[in-house]
């Protein structure tokens, strides 16, 4: 619904083939601040809506050209934020129940009760005004609660922010854990910006996207002639981050033979380029992040226990979005404002229905999924407020309300679910799945092996044919 406090008045559409009804409603509604448009048929109403979206509509149940319930559905499709009230001189319980099921705001019997009409108009206006004030408050609080790109009024996130402030001046190594999409890289940036190295470089390495043959050279550099194609000396990322910070994202994907070299850097502060004899001294803060349980990887022989102990001197744990649902309105407000600015669209907020959908969704993809949902909704939005339909347009992203037990599923279970979902969406094509997940095929195969998903095909079940890659 549009801004009721601006110059433009809210619009009320009256659809009834009896001229007297339109005249009566108009006489009551205009003093309440509404601009009233009167139509004699459903066809005229739909034509009017195409040029002038309405904030509220009073629709007669029985008209010559179309049933009022059918028109209700068409109005909801054309202008999802429009509040529809049905009117009838032949009211029945069945028709009233059906109207409510289809999304009608209310059901009025003829002759019309002026007091009831006035109350409905006032309720809609006041409700919109309350939402306007709430959205402005949420937007203001979102700005006040912002901490280096993160938002959180919940106790869990406030504790994370407090921990970052306390650690940043002193810490040299930190392990940041949490599910995919919870903001682990933002925490690493916050630690860097709050610390004494804030003016130095912050270098990011995505361990899941590295190619095996280039991994060691990328991290530690190489000398000319060390391998085919090494035509000159090359500085590694550790040297590039000297006196700054190196962020190792998806540290659990680091191959075992490189884990030993990483441990040496953390212990001794020296790196050795591939093919070199001498070493280079480096002074680097190393922040690492993972969405996996590294203690399980240690038990399975996939991760070195000594490296885990060295990294895990301090562990910053990020909560999943489903455990901090009170932050969703503030995150939503911030994402809407950002998307509206970037996309140059006049989107002001979300409708109550959309807010309920966002509050109840499982959010297995966490904040990243919420941000992508809002951005997609803003791109497709046809009104100034994102509706329930806008935030559920994508069948893959649209989650059902959190199922019983979803909060208790482990990160491993959620990762397995995400892998299966992506593989199904690409008909089992591993290359496409790795591209969708933003990881290398090597990393994808390791994850599939860990979860016993060697062949997930178009049908979505283990054992289905594996398409050519």
C-alpha positions in Angstrom: 0.0 0.0 0.0 1.3 3.4 -0.8 2.3 6.1 1.6 -0.9 7.5 3.2 1.0 10.5 4.5 2.2 11.7 1.1 0.4 13.9 -1.3 -1.3 11.1 -3.1 -4.5 9.8 -1.4 -5.3 6.1 -1.0 -7.6 4.7 -3.7 -10.8 2.9 -3.1 -12.4 1.0 -6.0 -16.2 0.4 -5.9 -17.5 -2.3 -8.3 -21.3 -2.6 -8.4 -23.9 -2.4 -11.3 -26.2 -0.4 -9.1 -25.2 3.3 -9.4 -26.7 4.2 -6.0 -24.2 1.8 -4.2 -21.2 3.6 -5.7 -22.7 7.0 -4.8 -23.3 5.9 -1.2 -19.8 4.4 -0.7 -18.2 7.5 -2.3 -20.1 9.8 0.0 -18.8 7.9 3.1 -15.3 7.2 1.9 -14.2 10.6 0.5 -14.4 12.4 4.0 -12.1 9.6 5.2 -9.4 10.7 2.8 -9.9 8.1 0.0 -10.0 8.8 -3.7 -13.0 6.8 -4.9 -13.3 5.2 -8.3 -16.7 3.7 -9.2 -17.1 1.0 -11.9 -20.3 -0.7 -13.1 -18.8 -4.0 -14.3 -15.9 -6.3 -13.7 -14.4 -5.6 -17.1 -14.4 -1.8 -16.3 -12.9 -2.5 -12.9 -10.0 -4.6 -14.4 -9.4 -2.0 -17.0 -9.3 0.7 -14.3 -6.9 -1.3 -12.2 -4.5 -1.6 -15.1 -4.0 2.2 -15.1 -4.7 3.0 -11.4 -3.8 0.4 -8.8 -6.2 0.5 -5.9 -5.5 0.2 -2.2 -8.9 -1.2 -1.3 -11.9 -2.5 -3.3 -15.6 -2.9 -2.5 -16.9 -5.6 -4.9 -20.5 -6.7 -5.4 -21.0 -10.5 -5.2 -23.5 -10.7 -8.1 -22.9 -8.8 -11.3 -24.0 -9.3 -14.9 -20.7 -10.2 -16.4 -18.7 -12.0 -13.7 -19.2 -13.5 -10.2 -17.8 -11.3 -7.4 -15.6 -14.2 -6.1 -14.0 -14.6 -9.5 -13.3 -10.8 -9.7 -11.9 -11.0 -6.2 -9.3 -13.5 -7.5 -8.5 -11.4 -10.5 -8.0 -8.3 -8.4 -5.7 -10.2 -6.0 -3.7 -11.3 -9.0 -3.6 -7.9 -10.6 -2.9 -5.9 -7.4 -1.8 -8.3 -4.6 -1.7 -5.6 -1.9 -5.3 -4.4 -2.5 -7.7 -5.2 0.3 -10.9 -6.5 -1.1 -14.4 -6.3 0.6 -17.3 -8.2 -0.9 -20.9 -6.8 -0.8 -24.1 -8.7 -1.3 -27.8 -8.4 -0.7 -28.1 -12.2 -0.7 -25.5 -13.0 1.9 -25.0 -16.7 2.8 -22.6 -18.3 5.3 -21.1 -20.3 2.4 -20.3 -17.3 0.3 -18.9 -15.4 3.2 -16.6 -18.4 4.1 -15.5 -18.7 0.5 -14.7 -15.0 0.2 -12.5 -15.1 3.3 -10.7 -18.2 2.0 -10.0 -16.3 -1.2 -8.4 -13.5 0.7 -11.3 -11.0 1.2 -10.8 -8.5 4.0 -14.5 -8.6 5.0 -18.0 -9.3 3.8 -20.8 -6.7 3.9 -24.5 -7.2 3.6 -26.9 -4.8 1.9 -28.3 -2.4 2.8 -24.8 -1.2 3.7 -24.0 -0.2 7.3 -22.3 3.2 7.1 -20.7 2.7 10.5 -19.2 -0.6 9.4 -17.8 1.0 6.2 -16.2 3.9 8.1 -14.7 1.4 10.6 -13.2 -0.7 7.7 -11.7 2.3 6.0 -10.3 3.6 9.3 -8.8 0.2 10.1 -7.1 -0.1 6.7 -5.7 3.4 7.0 -4.6 3.0 10.6 -3.1 -0.4 9.8 -1.1 1.1 6.9 0.0 4.0 9.0 1.2 1.6 11.7 3.1 -0.5 9.1 4.7 2.7 7.8 5.8 3.7 11.3 7.1 0.2 12.0 9.0 0.0 8.7 10.6 3.4 9.4 11.5 2.2 12.9 12.9 -1.0 11.6 14.9 0.9 9.0 16.3 3.3 11.6 17.1 0.4 14.0 18.8 -1.5 11.1 21.1 1.5 10.6 21.8 1.7 14.3 22.3 -2.0 14.8 24.7 -2.3 11.8 28.2 -3.6 12.7 30.6 -3.8 9.8 28.0 -5.0 7.4 26.2 -7.3 9.8 22.8 -6.7 11.5 21.5 -8.2 14.7 19.4 -7.1 17.6 19.2 -10.7 18.9 21.2 -11.6 22.0 23.1 -14.2 20.0 24.4 -11.6 17.4 25.0 -9.0 20.0 27.3 -11.5 21.8 29.1 -12.1 18.5 29.6 -8.4 18.0 30.9 -8.0 21.6 33.3 -11.0 21.1 34.7 -9.4 17.9 35.3 -6.1 19.7 37.1 -7.9 22.5 39.2 -10.2 20.3 40.2 -7.9 17.4 43.0 -5.9 19.2 44.8 -9.0 20.3 44.0 -12.1 18.2 46.3 -13.7 15.6 44.3 -16.8 14.6 40.5 -17.3 14.8 38.2 -20.1 13.6 34.8 -18.8 12.5 32.2 -21.6 12.3 28.6 -21.6 11.2 26.2 -22.8 8.4 26.5 -21.6 4.9 25.2 -18.1 4.4 25.5 -17.0 8.1 28.1 -14.3 7.4 31.4 -15.8 8.3 33.4 -13.6 5.9 31.7 -10.5 7.3 33.0 -11.6 10.8 36.5 -11.9 9.4 36.3 -8.4 7.9 35.0 -7.1 11.2 37.9 -8.6 13.1 40.3 -7.1 10.6 38.7 -3.6 10.7 38.5 -3.5 14.5 42.1 -4.6 14.9 45.5 -2.9 14.6 46.0 -4.1 11.0 42.9 -2.3 9.6 45.0 -0.2 7.2 46.8 -3.3 5.8 45.6 -5.8 3.2 42.8 -8.2 3.7 43.3 -11.2 1.4 40.6 -13.9 0.9 41.2 -17.4 -0.2 38.3 -19.7 -1.1 39.8 -23.1 -0.3 36.8 -24.9 -1.9 37.3 -23.2 -5.3 41.0 -23.8 -5.6 42.4 -26.3 -8.2 44.6 -29.0 -6.6 47.6 -28.4 -8.9 47.6 -24.6 -8.2 46.7 -24.6 -4.5 50.3 -24.7 -3.1 51.6 -22.2 -5.6 48.7 -19.8 -4.9 49.2 -19.9 -1.1 53.0 -20.0 -0.9 54.2 -18.9 -4.3 56.8 -20.5 -6.6 60.1 -19.9 -8.2 60.9 -19.9 -11.9 61.1 -23.5 -13.3 59.4 -25.1 -10.3 56.9 -26.7 -12.7 55.8 -26.5 -16.3 54.5 -23.0 -17.0 56.4 -21.4 -14.1 58.3 -18.9 -16.2 59.0 -16.4 -13.4 59.1 -16.0 -9.6 55.6 -15.6 -8.1 54.7 -14.3 -4.7 52.1 -16.3 -2.8 49.0 -15.0 -1.0 50.7 -15.3 2.4 53.5 -13.0 1.3 50.9 -10.7 -0.3 49.1 -10.5 3.0 52.3 -9.6 5.0 51.5 -7.4 7.9 47.8 -7.8 7.1 45.2 -10.5 7.3 44.7 -13.7 5.3 41.1 -15.2 5.4 40.9 -18.9 4.6 37.3 -19.6 3.7 36.1 -23.3 3.7 39.3 -24.3 5.5 37.9 -27.9 5.7 38.6 -28.3 2.0 42.3 -27.7 2.4 44.2 -30.9 1.2 46.1 -32.8 4.0 49.5 -32.2 2.5 49.0 -28.4 2.6 47.6 -28.5 6.1 51.1 -29.4 7.4 52.6 -26.4 5.5 49.9 -24.1 6.9 50.6 -25.3 10.4 54.3 -24.4 9.9 53.4 -20.9 8.8 51.2 -20.5 11.9 53.9 -21.8 14.2 57.0 -20.3 12.7 55.9 -17.5 10.5 57.8 -18.7 7.5 56.7 -19.7 4.0 58.6 -21.7 1.4 57.8 -21.1 -2.3 57.3 -24.2 -4.5 60.7 -25.2 -5.9 62.6 -22.9 -3.6 65.3 -23.8 -1.0 65.2 -20.6 1.1 62.2 -19.4 3.2 60.5 -16.0 3.6 59.4 -14.6 7.0 55.8 -13.4 7.0 53.7 -11.6 9.7 50.1 -12.5 9.0 46.9 -12.8 11.0 45.1 -15.9 9.8 41.3 -16.1 10.1 39.7 -19.4 8.9 36.0 -20.3 8.4 34.1 -23.5 7.9 30.5 -24.8 7.8 31.7 -28.3 8.8 32.4 -30.0 12.1 36.2 -30.2 11.9 36.3 -32.5 15.0 34.4 -35.1 12.9 36.9 -34.5 10.0 39.8 -35.1 12.4 38.2 -38.4 13.6 37.8 -39.4 9.9 41.4 -38.5 9.1 40.5 -35.6 6.8 41.8 -32.8 9.0 44.9 -32.6 11.1 44.2 -32.4 14.9 47.3 -30.2 15.5 46.1 -27.7 12.9 42.6 -27.6 14.4 44.1 -27.0 17.9 46.2 -24.1 16.5 43.2 -22.5 14.7 40.7 -23.2 17.4 42.4 -21.2 20.1 39.4 -18.8 19.7 36.2 -20.0 18.0 33.5 -17.5 16.9 30.2 -19.4 16.3 27.6 -17.8 14.1 23.9 -18.8 14.8 21.7 -19.9 11.9 18.9 -17.5 10.9 16.2 -19.8 12.2 17.7 -19.3 15.7 17.5 -15.5 15.5 14.2 -14.9 13.8 13.7 -11.6 15.7 16.4 -10.2 13.4 14.5 -11.0 10.2 12.4 -7.8 10.0 15.6 -5.6 10.4 17.5 -7.6 7.8 14.5 -7.5 5.5 14.2 -3.7 5.9 17.9 -3.2 5.2 17.9 -5.5 2.1 14.8 -3.8 0.7 16.3 -0.4 1.1 19.6 -1.5 -0.5 17.9 -3.3 -3.4 15.5 -0.4 -4.1 18.5 2.0 -4.3 20.6 -0.3 -6.5 17.8 -1.4 -8.8 16.2 2.1 -8.8 12.8 0.7 -7.9 10.3 2.6 -5.6 10.0 -0.3 -3.2 9.2 0.8 0.3 8.8 -2.4 2.3 6.8 -5.6 2.6 3.1 -6.4 3.2 1.9 -8.2 6.4 1.4 -11.4 4.4 4.9 -11.2 3.0 6.3 -10.5 6.5 4.5 -13.6 7.8 6.0 -15.8 5.0 9.5 -14.5 5.7 9.1 -15.0 9.4 8.1 -18.6 9.1 10.4 -19.9 6.3 13.0 -22.5 7.3 15.9 -20.4 5.8 18.3 -23.4 5.3 20.4 -20.9 3.2 20.4 -18.4 6.1 21.0 -14.7 5.5 22.3 -15.3 2.0 19.0 -16.9 1.0 17.0 -14.1 2.6 19.0 -11.4 0.8 18.6 -13.3 -2.6 14.9 -13.7 -1.9 14.4 -9.9 -1.3 16.5 -9.0 -4.3 14.6 -11.2 -6.6 11.3 -9.9 -5.2 12.4 -6.3 -5.7 13.3 -7.0 -9.3 9.9 -8.6 -10.0 7.7 -6.3 -7.8 4.9 -4.4 -9.4 3.9 -2.4 -6.4 5.7 -0.3 -3.7 5.3 -3.1 -1.2 6.6 -6.7 -1.6 3.7 -9.1 -1.4 3.4 -12.7 -0.4 3.5 -13.6 -4.1 6.7 -11.6 -4.6 8.6 -13.4 -1.9 7.5 -16.9 -3.0 7.9 -16.6 -6.8 10.9 -18.9 -7.0 9.9 -22.5 -6.4 13.4 -23.5 -5.3 13.9 -20.7 -2.9 10.4 -20.7 -1.6 10.5 -22.9 1.5 7.6 -24.2 3.5 7.2 -23.1 7.1 9.9 -24.6 9.2 9.1 -28.3 9.6 9.1 -29.9 13.0 12.6 -30.9 13.8 14.3 -28.6 11.3 15.9 -26.6 14.1 17.4 -29.8 15.4 19.1 -30.9 12.2 22.9 -30.8 12.2 24.9 -28.7 9.8 25.9 -31.9 8.1 22.3 -32.8 7.6 21.5 -29.4 6.1 24.6 -29.6 3.8 23.5 -33.0 2.6 20.0 -31.6 1.9 21.4 -28.7 0.0 23.7 -31.0 -2.1 20.7 -33.3 -3.0 18.6 -30.2 -3.9 21.2 -28.8 -6.2 22.0 -32.1 -7.9 18.3 -32.6 -8.5 18.0 -29.1 -10.0 20.8 -29.8 -12.5 19.8 -33.4 -13.3 22.9 -34.8 -11.6 25.4 -32.9 -13.6 28.4 -32.6 -11.3 30.1 -29.7 -13.2 26.9 -27.6 -13.1 26.3 -28.5 -9.4 29.8 -27.3 -8.5 29.2 -24.1 -10.4 25.9 -23.5 -8.6 27.5 -24.1 -5.2 30.5 -22.0 -6.0 33.0 -24.7 -5.3 35.5 -26.8 -7.3 34.6 -30.2 -8.7 37.2 -31.7 -6.4 35.5 -30.1 -3.4 32.1 -31.3 -4.6 33.3 -34.9 -5.0 34.7 -34.8 -1.5 31.4 -33.6 -0.1 29.4 -36.2 -2.1 31.7 -39.0 -0.8 31.3 -37.7 2.8 27.5 -37.9 2.5 27.3 -41.0 0.5 25.8 -39.2 -2.5 27.9 -40.8 -5.3 25.1 -40.8 -7.8 22.1 -38.5 -7.4 20.3 -38.3 -10.7 17.3 -36.5 -12.2 14.9 -38.5 -10.1 16.6 -37.2 -7.0 17.5 -40.6 -5.5 20.8 -42.3 -4.8 21.5 -44.8 -7.5 20.0 -42.9 -10.4 22.1 -42.6 -13.5 24.9 -40.0 -13.4 24.7 -37.8 -16.6 27.8 -37.1 -18.5 29.8 -34.2 -17.2 
